[in-house]
Amino acid sequence: MEDFIIDDYAVKTVWKNCGQYWLSTKTGKLINSDEFSDFNIPDNVTQSQFLVNMGYIPYVGVSEAEVIHAYIPTLKNKKLVQALSNIDEDSICESFWKYLNAYDEISEGYGRFEKDYVEQKIVAWCVENGLKYEIK
């Protein structure tokens, strides 16, 4: 397999992935699991087991809340860190965006942090799965 290319498509797909995307170790392409509906999967095997046996690797996924939780400790304003750290899990995304729109210091670095965080997660996934990769 050629190097796995970490590009805009690979980054966007991380956000969409909830067990839905798989990497073909033969082609190096990410494939949506809906494309596997034509496979004749035995009744006693799950789709995941079948795909792993066929040489596919489940793709990494990242949630919005995960990135937000990772970003909060990087803020320099300790009051904001404390306020955001005390928000319950069910409200963290909605509350974070409200704070982001109200405080320039949150919004200034978030976009870059988010992209870097997701790329790092993909790199870690590549390393974990023994894949060579290239960041474009």
KAFEN-V270131 format. One record per pair of residues at least 24 apart in sequence whose ideal C-beta (glycine too) atoms are under 10 Angstrom apart, sorted by the first residue. I is the first residue (numbers start at 1). J is the second residue. Records with the same first field share a line. If there is no record, write none. Layout:
I->J / J
This chain:
1->25 / 26 / 27 / 28 / 29 / 55 / 131 / 132
2->27 / 28 / 132 / 134
3->28 / 126 / 131 / 132 / 133 / 134 / 135
4->28 / 29 / 30 / 57 / 122 / 123 / 125 / 126 / 129 / 131 / 132 / 133 / 134 / 135
5->29 / 30 / 133 / 134 / 135 / 136
6->118 / 119 / 122 / 123 / 125 / 126 / 133 / 134 / 135 / 136
7->119 / 134 / 135 / 136
8->115 / 136
9->136
10->59 / 60 / 118 / 119 / 122 / 126 / 133 / 135 / 136
11->62 / 114 / 115 / 118 / 119 / 121 / 122 / 135
12->118
13->59 / 60 / 61 / 122
14->59 / 60 / 61 / 62 / 63 / 117 / 118 / 119 / 121 / 122 / 125
15->61 / 62 / 63 / 64 / 67 / 114 / 118
16->59 / 61
17->58 / 59 / 60 / 61 / 62 / 63
18->61 / 63
19->47 / 48 / 58 / 59 / 61
20->58 / 59 / 61
21->56 / 57 / 58 / 59 / 60 / 61
22->47 / 48 / 51 / 52 / 54 / 55 / 56 / 57 / 58 / 59
23->55 / 56 / 57 / 58 / 59 / 60 / 125 / 126 / 129 / 131
24->51 / 54 / 55 / 56 / 57
25->54 / 55 / 56 / 57 / 129 / 130 / 131
26->54 / 55 / 56
28->131 / 132
30->57 / 59
31->56 / 59
32->59
33->58 / 59
57->125 / 126 / 128 / 129 / 130 / 131
58->125 / 129
59->122 / 125 / 129
60->118 / 121 / 122 / 123 / 124 / 125 / 126 / 128 / 129
61->121 / 125
62->114 / 117 / 118 / 120 / 121 / 122 / 125
63->93
64->92 / 93 / 96 / 97 / 114
65->89 / 90 / 92 / 93 / 96
66->117 / 118 / 121
67->93 / 96 / 110 / 113 / 114 / 115 / 117 / 118 / 121
68->92 / 93 / 95 / 96 / 97 / 99 / 100 / 110 / 113 / 114 / 117
69->96
70->113 / 114 / 117 / 120 / 121
71->96 / 100 / 106 / 109 / 110 / 113 / 114 / 117
72->96 / 99 / 106
74->109 / 110 / 113 / 117
75->99 / 103 / 105 / 106 / 109 / 110
76->105 / 109
77->103 / 105 / 106
80->105 / 106
